[in-house]
Amino acid sequence: MDTSSVRLVDLATGICTPQANLLNTRSYFAAAGLPASTRVSSLLGAQNAAWTWRVLPPMSVASSGCGGCVLSDGRFAVIGGSNSGIASLCEPLSSDDDGVWEPLPPMHDSRWLFTCAAVARCIIVAGGASQRQSTEVYDEALGRWLRLPCDLPHVGGLEAHMGSALL
């Protein structure tokens, strides 16, 4: 279901406060929290401590069912997804004033509706609608994707629309 609504949830109090709506409705999109040290005011349009939405430059390929995470340098990366076919792309958004998408090497396997997490200067991706058992890691220092030596244990793999958590 498409939505344009945004809510800020205070986990300590349980209070849910409506925020400014997105400029366009979306579904199957990627989102991630940025560290407080990330300089995003020019990208997101912060004005007088009130956040407003701003249109960013288009990615090389529009994507649905993609994953997203924040790299160690604070850039938000969009990974995989689907447009006319399932993709293996990885594009972080630069945090400079221009805000351009900078392609990284593609994943070994194309993925859609998968789980991902960023930890210790790596992006870990697992499962998805096309590659339910495979797992791979992007090493930021090496600048490349590495396949993990084993597949996920479940015969059917991980199902699409799964959640993720870093334990």
C-alpha positions in Angstrom: 0.0 0.0 0.0 1.4 3.4 -1.0 1.8 6.0 1.7 3.2 9.5 2.2 2.8 9.7 5.9 5.7 10.0 8.4 5.5 9.4 12.1 8.1 10.1 14.8 7.8 7.6 17.6 9.3 8.3 21.0 10.2 4.8 22.3 10.4 6.1 25.9 6.9 7.5 26.1 5.1 5.7 23.2 4.0 9.0 21.8 3.6 9.0 18.0 3.8 12.5 16.4 2.9 13.1 12.8 5.6 14.8 10.7 5.5 16.5 7.3 4.3 14.1 4.6 6.7 12.8 2.0 6.6 14.7 -1.3 5.4 11.6 -3.1 3.6 8.4 -2.0 5.9 5.3 -1.7 5.7 1.6 -1.1 8.4 -1.0 -0.7 11.0 1.7 0.0 14.3 1.8 2.0 14.8 3.9 5.0 17.5 4.1 7.7 18.4 6.4 10.7 21.4 8.6 10.1 23.9 9.2 12.9 23.7 12.5 14.6 27.1 13.5 13.2 26.0 13.1 9.6 25.9 16.4 7.7 22.5 16.2 5.9 21.0 19.7 6.5 21.6 20.8 2.9 20.3 17.5 1.5 17.1 17.3 3.5 16.4 21.0 3.7 16.6 21.7 7.5 15.5 25.3 8.1 15.3 26.9 11.5 15.5 23.4 13.2 12.3 22.4 11.3 12.7 19.6 8.8 11.2 19.8 5.3 11.4 17.3 2.5 13.4 18.1 -0.6 13.6 16.2 -3.9 17.0 14.5 -4.3 18.7 13.7 -7.6 17.3 10.5 -9.3 19.2 7.3 -8.8 20.6 5.5 -11.9 17.6 3.2 -11.7 14.3 3.6 -9.8 13.9 0.7 -7.4 11.1 -1.0 -5.4 11.7 -3.6 -2.8 15.2 -2.4 -2.2 17.2 -2.4 1.0 18.9 0.6 2.7 21.5 1.2 5.3 24.0 3.8 6.5 27.7 3.3 5.6 30.4 3.9 8.2 31.1 7.4 6.6 27.4 8.4 7.1 26.2 8.0 3.5 22.8 6.3 3.0 23.1 3.4 0.5 20.2 1.9 -1.5 20.8 -1.7 -2.4 19.1 -4.1 -4.9 15.4 -3.9 -5.6 13.4 -4.2 -8.8 12.3 -2.0 -11.6 12.1 -3.8 -14.9 14.0 -6.7 -13.4 15.6 -7.6 -10.1 18.8 -5.6 -9.5 22.2 -6.1 -7.9 23.0 -2.4 -7.7 24.4 -0.5 -4.7 24.3 3.3 -4.7 25.1 5.5 -1.7 24.1 9.2 -1.7 27.0 11.6 -1.2 26.7 13.8 1.8 28.0 16.9 0.1 25.8 19.8 -1.0 25.2 18.4 -4.5 23.9 15.0 -3.1 24.7 12.7 -6.0 24.3 8.9 -6.2 27.7 7.2 -6.4 27.7 3.6 -7.7 29.5 0.9 -5.8 30.3 -2.5 -7.3 27.1 -4.6 -7.8 26.3 -7.6 -5.5 27.0 -11.1 -6.8 23.3 -12.0 -6.7 20.4 -9.8 -7.7 18.0 -9.2 -4.7 14.5 -8.0 -4.1 12.7 -7.8 -0.7 15.7 -9.0 1.3 17.2 -8.0 4.6 20.4 -5.9 5.1 22.4 -4.4 7.9 25.5 -2.3 8.2 28.0 -3.3 10.9 31.8 -2.9 11.4 32.4 -1.2 8.0 30.5 -3.9 6.2 27.0 -4.3 4.6 25.5 -7.7 5.1 22.7 -8.8 2.8 20.7 -12.1 3.1 17.8 -13.8 1.3 15.2 -12.0 -0.8 12.6 -13.0 -3.4 15.2 -14.3 -5.9 18.1 -15.4 -3.8 16.4 -16.9 -0.7 19.4 -18.8 0.6 22.5 -16.8 -0.4 24.3 -14.2 1.8 27.0 -11.8 0.9 29.0 -9.0 2.5 30.3 -5.7 1.1 33.6 -4.8 2.7 34.0 -1.0 2.7 37.8 -1.2 3.1 38.2 -3.6 0.2 35.5 -2.0 -1.9 34.0 -5.3 -3.0 31.3 -7.9 -2.3 32.3 -11.2 -0.8 30.1 -14.3 -0.8 29.8 -16.0 2.6 31.0 -19.6 2.5 27.6 -21.1 3.4 24.0 -20.6 2.5 21.2 -19.9 5.0 20.2 -23.1 6.8 16.5 -23.2 6.0 15.7 -25.3 2.8 13.3 -22.6 1.5 15.6 -19.8 2.5 14.3 -16.6 4.0 11.0 -15.4 2.7 10.4 -12.0 1.0 9.1 -9.1 3.2 11.3 -10.3 6.2 12.5 -7.9 8.8 16.1 -7.5 10.0 17.8 -6.8 13.3 21.4 -6.6 14.4 22.0 -8.6 17.5 
